[in-house]
Amino acid sequence: MKTIAIMQPYFLPYLGYFQLLAAVDKFVLLDDVNYIRGGWINRNRMLMNGAPHLFTLPLQGASQNRRICDIALTEETAWRDKLLRSINQAYGRAPYYAHVIGLLEQTLHSPHPQLDQFLLNSLRQAMRYLGLETELVPTARAYANDELSGDRRIIDICVREGATRYINPIGGTSLYRQEDFQQHGIALHFLQSRPTSYHQGKHPHVAGLSIIDVMMNNAPATIKQLLMEKDLL
């Protein structure tokens, strides 16, 4: 059995994204689809003073009419150290700050000017820290099938890879039908994250934050347990 997931690259995404990564054999980054303004491609949230705080990768020429792989980061670089200062302010006293801050410094000072390459590097850095060995396909352009759309493209990639199972986040229940995948010998499943809670200092727990928050507050062994807090439907 070979299991695949296909997702847009996100910037240091939430725990559920990494739960999906941990659940499959191969993970394809869908980087040649249109950028979504206001989505999670170049932004996320950290916990600051007990409340979610949005942080963003500044882009040049970002438009919903352009593909993720065709967009670059801004040439101005001051935002990198500014974001690191915000992380220090938010997590400087977190139990695993000293273990994680070096990884984030390397991630934010990555020399890659293109958004897709920057996001790829950030995912690889986080995967390495979390001990995830899932094979990562860095670009969906490798399949040269962008004339297909929706589930037709997803199924085509699965067929080419010899996949027998495709897993999508639970939000995909409105997009994909079991029978369309079954026609190609592929079992369709949806990943549902279980409610999880961990210590975030003196404030009530806030869910759905960037993996930064998870790594700052939990030992790698604990995070491995959190990655298992999911169900396949």
Disulfide bonds with the S-S distance in Angstrom:
none
